[in-house]
Amino acid sequence: MKMSFRIVLAKCGKELSQDHAASFNLAIVGTPKALESALQDEAYRIAGEALSNAFRHASASRIEVEVTYDSAALRLRVRDDGIGIDKTVLTNGQSGHWGLAGMRERAQAIRAEFNIWSRETAGTEVELVVPRSVAYPRRQSQPVGSET
């Protein structure tokens, strides 16, 4: 049985925070809904990369993930209060690294909107917005209590 999106994100954040000084918080907004299996995998990979980058590179004291389930879309935000990303890296990625490019490609593959904002000393925010028609199984008409 596949773990819920919330559980895999919480596990990832907890594991990464063990080796870093930054605190980790996961917030769920709205009523959790089951996600399309392939979408959940891709969204988790994007979130995992964003979390890994935040813990390894941001020098942050606080890293947060917010998952919002609403009727129009699934929204995922990973944000930190760290040092930000260099503008050149933000635009072009880092030579020999596929993190940002990979997140953008994964988002495009699932027809999701991908945004990233960053300012020096003000941290970074990565946002993934997945339309309802892609995120939620069509057969599902009501929220799920245990989320698949």
C-alpha positions as CSV (number, residue, x, y, z in Angstrom):
1,M,0.0,0.0,0.0
2,K,1.3,3.4,-1.0
3,M,2.0,5.9,1.8
4,S,0.1,9.1,1.8
5,F,1.6,12.3,0.4
6,R,1.6,13.9,3.8
7,I,3.5,11.0,5.4
8,V,6.2,10.8,2.7
9,L,6.8,14.6,2.9
10,A,6.9,14.5,6.7
11,K,9.3,11.5,6.6
12,C,11.6,13.3,4.1
13,G,11.7,16.5,6.1
14,K,12.3,14.7,9.4
15,E,15.2,12.7,7.9
16,L,16.8,15.7,6.4
17,S,16.4,17.8,9.5
18,Q,18.3,15.2,11.6
19,D,21.7,16.3,10.1
20,H,21.0,20.1,10.0
21,A,20.3,22.9,12.4
22,A,17.2,24.1,10.6
23,S,13.7,23.3,12.0
24,F,11.2,21.6,9.7
25,N,7.4,22.2,9.7
26,L,4.8,20.6,7.5
27,A,1.4,22.3,7.2
28,I,-1.7,20.7,5.5
29,V,-4.4,23.2,4.4
30,G,-7.8,21.9,3.4
31,T,-9.1,18.3,3.4
32,P,-6.5,15.8,2.1
33,K,-7.6,14.1,-1.1
34,A,-6.2,11.0,-2.8
35,L,-3.8,11.9,-5.5
36,E,-3.2,10.3,-8.9
37,S,-0.4,7.8,-8.3
38,A,2.0,9.1,-11.0
39,L,1.3,12.7,-10.0
40,Q,2.1,11.9,-6.3
41,D,5.4,10.4,-7.3
42,E,6.5,13.4,-9.4
43,A,5.3,15.9,-6.9
44,Y,7.2,14.1,-4.1
45,R,10.4,14.1,-6.2
46,I,10.0,17.9,-6.8
47,A,9.3,18.5,-3.1
48,G,12.2,16.2,-2.1
49,E,14.6,18.0,-4.3
50,A,13.5,21.4,-3.0
51,L,13.8,20.2,0.6
52,S,17.2,18.7,0.0
53,N,18.4,21.9,-1.6
54,A,17.0,24.0,1.3
55,F,18.6,21.8,4.0
56,R,22.0,21.5,2.1
57,H,22.5,24.9,0.6
58,A,20.2,27.6,2.2
59,S,21.9,28.0,5.6
60,A,18.3,28.4,6.9
61,S,17.0,28.3,10.4
62,R,13.5,27.4,9.3
63,I,12.2,25.2,6.4
64,E,8.5,24.8,5.8
65,V,6.3,22.7,3.5
66,E,2.7,23.7,2.9
67,V,0.4,21.4,1.0
68,T,-3.0,22.9,0.1
69,Y,-5.8,20.8,-1.2
70,D,-8.5,22.9,-2.8
71,S,-11.2,22.4,-5.4
72,A,-9.1,24.0,-8.2
73,A,-5.7,22.6,-7.6
74,L,-3.1,20.9,-5.4
75,R,-0.6,23.5,-4.2
76,L,2.8,22.6,-2.8
77,R,5.1,25.2,-1.3
78,V,8.6,24.6,0.1
79,R,10.1,27.7,1.7
80,D,13.1,28.6,3.8
81,D,14.5,31.7,5.5
82,G,18.0,31.1,4.2
83,I,20.6,32.9,2.1
84,G,18.6,32.7,-1.2
85,I,19.8,31.5,-4.6
86,D,22.2,33.3,-6.8
87,K,20.3,35.0,-9.7
88,T,22.5,33.2,-12.3
89,V,21.9,29.8,-10.7
90,L,18.2,30.6,-10.4
91,T,17.9,31.4,-14.1
92,N,20.4,28.9,-15.6
93,G,20.9,26.3,-13.0
94,Q,24.3,25.2,-11.8
95,S,26.7,23.6,-14.2
96,G,26.8,19.9,-13.7
97,H,23.7,19.9,-11.5
98,W,20.2,18.9,-12.5
99,G,18.2,20.0,-9.5
100,L,16.3,23.1,-10.7
101,A,16.2,21.9,-14.3
102,G,14.9,18.5,-13.1
103,M,12.2,20.1,-11.0
104,R,11.1,22.3,-13.9
105,E,11.0,19.3,-16.3
106,R,9.0,17.1,-13.8
107,A,6.5,19.9,-13.3
108,Q,6.1,20.3,-17.1
109,A,5.6,16.6,-17.5
110,I,2.7,16.6,-15.1
111,R,1.2,19.8,-16.6
112,A,1.8,21.7,-13.4
113,E,2.9,25.3,-12.9
114,F,6.3,25.6,-11.3
115,N,7.5,28.9,-9.7
116,I,10.5,29.7,-7.7
117,W,11.3,33.0,-5.9
118,S,14.5,33.9,-4.1
119,R,16.3,36.9,-2.8
120,E,19.6,37.1,-1.1
121,T,19.2,36.9,2.7
122,A,15.4,36.5,2.3
123,G,15.2,32.9,1.5
124,T,13.6,30.9,-1.3
125,E,10.1,29.6,-2.1
126,V,9.4,26.8,-4.5
127,E,5.8,26.4,-5.6
128,L,4.1,23.7,-7.5
129,V,0.5,24.2,-8.6
130,V,-1.2,21.1,-10.1
131,P,-4.6,21.5,-11.7
132,R,-7.4,19.5,-10.2
133,S,-7.9,17.5,-13.4
134,V,-4.3,16.2,-13.1
135,A,-4.0,15.9,-9.3
136,Y,-7.1,14.2,-8.2
137,P,-8.5,10.8,-9.4
138,R,-11.7,11.4,-11.4
139,R,-13.5,8.7,-9.6
140,Q,-13.1,10.5,-6.3
141,S,-15.9,12.8,-5.3
142,Q,-15.4,13.1,-1.6
143,P,-12.3,13.6,0.6
144,V,-10.6,10.6,2.0
145,G,-9.9,10.1,5.6
146,S,-6.6,8.2,5.3
147,E,-5.5,9.7,2.0
148,T,-3.8,7.1,-0.3
